[in-house]
Amino acid sequence: MSRTTTLRKYGKSDRKTRAEQLFEELPTSPPRRKKAHSKTESKEVIQITEKLVSVTLDDERPSPPKQKSPPPRRRISPTPTSAPEPGAEPVEPTEEEIYEEESTAYSDDYTQDLRVLTWSDICPPENSIEKIAEASYAEVYRITNSLGTSIIKVVRLESPIKPQTKAQERSGLVDEEPHTDDDMLGELQISEWLADIPGFVIYKERYVAKGKAPKALLETHQAFHRREKRKDPDRLQWYPSPSRYLDSTKFLVVELGDAGTALEDFPITTAHQLWDIFLHTAIALARAEDLIEFEHRDLHEGNLCIRQACPPSSSAASPYQFGHSGLEVTILDYGLSRASDPDHPEQIMYYDLEKDLSIFTSTHAPQCEVYRCMRSYLLRGDRCNLPPKYHTTPYSLPPTATKMRRSRRINWEGYRPYTNVLWLDYIYNYIIENFQGEEKVLEEWEEQTRELRVHLDPGQPREEQDEESATEESEEDVSQSKRPGRSSRRR
């Protein structure tokens, strides 16, 4: 009998009352959420309960608690086969059966509590699926149906796939390594802490995708690769083709709200857009710094999304030049980020960037300079940019360092919000270099932000670099965004 599947619907209904729309427009940070009891508190509750049970009246004794039977262990039942006839040659297992058996060697401690869906459940024929990006270790898809859209980040867990064909080997296919549950725990936890802070992507849910891929997934994977090849003929394919998925191939899927278009694909044409993209990014980082001691550490143009939330408005009656473009700016992708639990600051989630120093030695993109600036700040304690040769040994310091400092290890767990300032400087330069409007508009905006630029640039003299966090930077930005003649700070 065929198995019935539940049709998954993505997105939320757009029907909202006027009161709900006005409430969502309020630019306030939400209160901190109350978390569930910690493990220590839970143990204390259990101990108190046990003591109460042990206290009995003279003529009444409590009945012993019922023993819960352990849940049945999952096991894979072998496929029934008929006994071989006498003298017949043994049947060799197929190549696919061999890879299926290997799946029992992988653990799933963290994902075993998540519900498991097939790819047909995730993208049935009624939905459209489009691959839109490749993140640090995840593929990003947009799924659309009649109710709306969702973005899913797909990360391959430790599970088998078919080996590469000879054609794939000749094409230079480089398989992204699978990830363990522990690799994903930090980003998922930070996503939950950031979910209620304005300016960060909406977190919906997570689940496990398992099994072979449908035709739609293969087609969008191939279309994405062809499109990227046209942009960069030397580009390699980093993720395995969905044609290689087996019944036991598993992925962790994180479902997020659709934040719009990546900054790298968004045309910037007006001064209002310049102000809003930069300033709202700074404000979002400042809020996250204040609430959870957040550092993004990877905020390039692919991890900042832009959406036209409402039509542009006139700025004639406003003393400020931002907030008029109608754009909504969203920060996403926290794979390299660092944050603290808002209720228990001693609990810290972070990614140890010393695990892969190639991020600091690479020169393939302008953002690599920011990675080196971050590590140089940890190495030297000042705002410098050491060249790649100083980033080849984990936890090492430059050869000119003293013996006492040479024994110190780099610790990415610490809170250094100056890294957010470095990425704000990167975003500032990016929107200037990719501005597509009138040259006169850009020149005027650069003149209005000249003082801000001095404080952002890590190459400026030390006495000019007084901003240590996005919080200080956003306060500076608001003051400088006032119209000429209305600001006491304007020179």
N, C-alpha and C positions, 0 to 999 in steps of 0.2 A: 504494500500500500504506500503510495507516495506521501511524503512528509509535507504538511502544510506549513507555510512560513507566514509570519506577520509582516505586513507591508509597513516599512519604516517611512515616516514623514519627517522631513527636515524643515528647519526654519520655524518662525513664529508668525502668528496672524498679525496683519498690519492694522486691524481694527482696534483702535484705542480711543478712550474717551478724551475729551478736551482736557479734563483735569489731569489724566495720566500723562498727556503730552507736555503740559506745563510743568508737572513735577519733574519729568526727566530732563527738562531744560535748565533746572536749577544747578548752577556751577559750584556745588558744595561737595566736599569729600564725605563719604558715608562713615557712620560710626563703626568702630571695630566690632567684628562679630564675636559672639560668645562661643567658645569652643567646647567640645565635650570634655568630660573629666579626664585628667591625665591618668596614666597607669598607676601612679602612686596613690591618687585619690580613689581609684577603683579598688585597689587592694585594701585600703582602709575601710571602705564601705563593706567589702566582703568580710573582713575580720569582725566588724561590729555586728553584722548580720549573723555570723556564726556564733558569737557570744550570746545574742538574744535567743537563738534557737536552743542553746545548751541550758538556758535557765528554765526550769520546769516547776510547776506547782506540785504540792504534796500528793494530790490524787490524780495528777494528769501528767502524762509523759508524751512528748511529741513523737509522732511516728517518724522513723528514719526517712531521710530524703530518698526519692527514687533515683536509682542509678541510671544515668542516660547511656544508652548503647552507642558506641562510636559509629560515626557514619561509615557506610560501606566504602571500601577502597575501590577506586576506579581501576579497571583493568581492561585490556583490549582482548576481546574474545577472538580466538583464531578462526579463520574462515574454514568451515567444514569442507573436507576433501574426501574423496573416496580412496579406499586403501589401494595401493599399487598392486597390480597383478604380479604373480610370481615370475621372476626372470625379467621384468620390465626395468628399463633404465630409470634412475631417479630423475625427477623433474627439477631442473635448476630454476631458482627464483628469478623473476624478471628484474631489470635494473631499477624500475620504479619501486618494486617491493623491497629491495635492499635499502633504498633511501627512506622508505616509510618506517622500517624497523629501527633506523637510527634515531627517530624522533623520541624514543623512550629514554635516550641518554641525556636529554636536556631537562633542566629543572624549570618550574614555573611558580616559584614561591609567591611572588607578588601578584601575578596575573591570574592565579587560580581562582580568586574570588570574583573576577570580572566575568560578565556574561560573554558568551562566544557567539559570534555571528558569521555566516558565510558571506562571501563577496556578493552573492546574488541577493542576500538580504539587504546589503548596504547600497547596492546600485541596481535595483530591479529595472525592467524595461521602461517603467513609467518615469524614472528619474534620468537626468543627464549627468554625466560625470566628465570632468575636464581636469587634466593635470596642469597646474599653473606654476609650480616652482619646485625646486629642490633645495631644502635647507641643509644645515650642517650634517645631519644624519637621518633626515626624514624626507619623504616625498609628500608634496602638498597637492590636494585635489579640491575642486569646488563641485559640490553636488547640488543640483537644482531640481525642484519639483513645483507643483502648483501652490504650495504653501510658502515657499521661500527658498533660501539657500543656506548652506552650511559649508564650512571649510574643515577638512579632515587632514590631520598630519599622521602619516603612516610610517611606522618604524618597525623594521624586521627584527623579531626576537630570535634567540638562538633556536633554530629549527632548520631542517634540511631543505634544499632546493635541488633541482636537476643540475648536473654539471653543464658547463658551457659547451656549445657546439663548436665545431671547427670554424664555422663562419663568424661566430661571436668572438672567438679568440683572435681571428685575423682583424676584426674591426676595432680591437683595442678595448673591449669591454672590461671595466674595472668594477668588480662587485664590492658594494659597500658592506663592511663587516657587520654581522648581526650584533645586537646589543642585549645586555642582560637587563633584568628588572631593576637592579640597583642603578644602572646608568640613567634610567628614566625617572626614578623616584624624586630626585631633586627638582627637575623641571616641572613635574606634575604638581608637586607641593607648592612651588612658587606660583604656578598658574592659579591655584586656588586662593592663595593670599592676595594676588593682584586682581582677582576677578571683579571685586566691587569697587575698585579705584578707577575713577574716570580717566580715560585715555589709554586703557589697556584692554586687550581683546577679551570678549565674552567667552567664558569657559562653560561648556555644556555638559559633556560627559566623556567617559572613556570606556573602551571595550576591546575585545580581542577579535580580529578577523582571521579566519582559518579556512584553508582549502584552496582549490584551484580558482583561477581568475576567469571571469566571463569575457566575452568578446569585446564589450565596451571598454573594459579596463585596459586590455591590450592595445586597442586602437588609439586611445588617448595617450598612452605611454609612447607609442611610436610617433604620433603626431607631434608631441612635445619635443622628442629627440630630433626630429627632422627640422623643426622650427629653430631650435637652438643651434643646430649644425649650420644653418644658413647664416646665422649671426656670427658664429665662430667655427670655421671649418676644422680647426684643430681640437675642438672640444671632444672630450671622451664621454662615454656613457658610463655613469657611476653606479647606476642601480640596475639590478637584474631584471630582465624582461619578465612580465607576468606569465609568459608562456612556460616559464620554468617552475611555477608554483606547483607544489604537491598537495595532497589532501592534508598533510600534517604541517605544511608551512604556515607559520603564525606571525601575525603582526599586532603590535599595539596601536590602536587607533584613538586619537584624541580629537574630539569634535569641538569646534570653535564657531563663534559667530563670524559672519562674513564682514570683514572690515573694509572691503573695497579693493582699490588698486594699489599695488606697491609703488612707493615713491619713484622708483627707477622707471616706471611706465606711465607716470602721471605728468602731463604737460603743465608747467608753471608759467603763467602769462601775466599776472597782475601783482601789484605791490601788496594788496590785501592777502593774496595767497602766500607771498613770502613771509609776511608777519605771522600769519596763522600757523603755517607749518612749523616754523621755528619756535614761536613762543608757546604754543600748546604742547609741543614736545617737551620743552623745558619745564612747564608747569606740571605735566604728568610725572616726569622724573622727580620733581621736587616733592610732590605728594607721596610718591612711593618711598623716597628717602626718609620722609618724616614718619611714615606709618610702619615700614618694615625694613628700614636701612637697606634699600635696594640699590644694587649696581647692575646695569644691563650687561656691559662688557662686550657687546656685539651689535651695536645699534647702527648698522649701515643702511643704505637706501633700500635694501630688500626686506628689512625687518620693520619698516615704517609704512603703514598703509593709509591711504587718503580716500575719503568718500565724500561726495557732494550731498550732504545731509539736507540742505535747504538752499533756496536761491540766494545769491549775494544780496547784501543790503547796502544802503547808503551810509556813509560815515560822516556826513556833513554835521550832524548834531552831536557827535561823540568827541570827547577830548582825546580819545585813543584811536590809533590807526589799525588795531587788530580786532578780530571778532566779527568781521563784515564779509568774509569770503563765502560763508556758508559751508566751509569744509569741516569734516570731522577727522581728526588725526588719531591713529591707533598704533600703539607699540605692541609688538608680538615677538615670539621666539625667544625663550629664556634658557636655551640649552647651555650657555656659558655664564649665566647670571649668578648673583649672590643675594640672599635676603635672609631676614630673621623673622621668626614667628612673632606676630603682633602681640600675642598674649604671653609668650614665653621667650623673651629675647635671647636667652641662652641657647635655644635651638636654632641652628644655622644651617641653611642649605646653600651649597655652592658647588661649582665644578672646578676641579683642580686642573688648571691650564698647563701645569708642568707635565701632564701625561703625554702631551704631544707638542713638542717644541717647534714643529714645522709651521705652526701658525705664526710664530715670531720670525722665522727665517724666510718665509715665502715673500715674493715680490710681485705676484701675479695681479694684484689689485691695489688701488690706493688705500683701502681700509687696512691693509697689512701694516702701514705706518702707525696706525692707532694701536694695534696690538703691541707693537714694539714700544710705543710710548707708555703703555700701561705697565709692561714688565720693567722698563727702564726706571719708572717711578718707584717700583718695589725694590729694584736693585740699588739705586743711588739715593732715593729719598728726595729727589728734586725733579723739576720738569725738563727732562732732556729726552733725546731720541737716540739711543745707542744703535749702531748698525747691526745687521744680522749676525755678524761674527761673535757678538757678545751674548747670543741667545742659543747657543748650541749645546750647553751642558745644563742639565736640570739642577736647579737650586744653587747654581754657582754665581759668583760675583765677578766683576771685571778684574783683570790681573793687577790693576793698580790699587785695589782695595787693601786695607790693612789686614793684619792677621786676625784681629778680633772680629772684624766685619766679615771676613772670608768664611768663618764658621757659622754665620747666621743663614738660616734657610728662608727661602721665599714662601710666604704663607698666603694663599689666595682666600683663605677663610676670613681674613680681617676685613673690616669695613673702611674703604677708601673711596668716598664719593667723588673724588677728583676724576676718577675714570669716566663718570658721567659727563663732566665738563669736556673731556677730550672728545667724546662722541658728539656733544653739541657743537663743538668746533668743526667736526667732520661734516655734520648736517648743514651747518652754515655755509661752508665752502661748496658743498654739493649743490645746494639750491641756487647759489650764485652762478656756478659753472653751467648749470642746465636750465637757466632761465630762458624762456622763449618769447618774452614780450619785448617791448620797446627798450632800446638801450638807455634812453633818457630816464625811464622809470627805474631801471636797475641802478644807474649812477646815483640817483636821488636816495634810493634805499641804502646803498652802501655808505653814503655820506651821513645819513641819519644813524647808522649803526657803527660808525667808525670807533667810537669810544668802547662800545661793546666788543668789537673785534680785537682791540688791544688786550682786553682782559681774557679773551678766549684763547688766543694764539699761544701755544706752548713755546714758540720760538721767540717771544718777546722777552725783554729784560725782566729779571726776577721781581723788581719793585713794581712792575705793572701787573703782575699775575697774582691778584689778590682773591680771586674766586676759587674756593675749594670744593664747591658742590653745586649741583643744579639748583638747589634752594636759593643760594645767594645769586646765582646767575639769573633766575627767573625774576627775582625782585629788581635786579638791574634792568632786565628787559622791559618790564612794565613801565618803569620810569622813562626809559628812552623811547618808548613807543608813543609818548604824547606828541601832539602836534607842535611844530615850531612856534615859539612864543608862549607856550603854555607850560613849559617845563623849566624848572629852576636849574636842572642838571645840564641843560644844553649849552654848549660852549659857543 
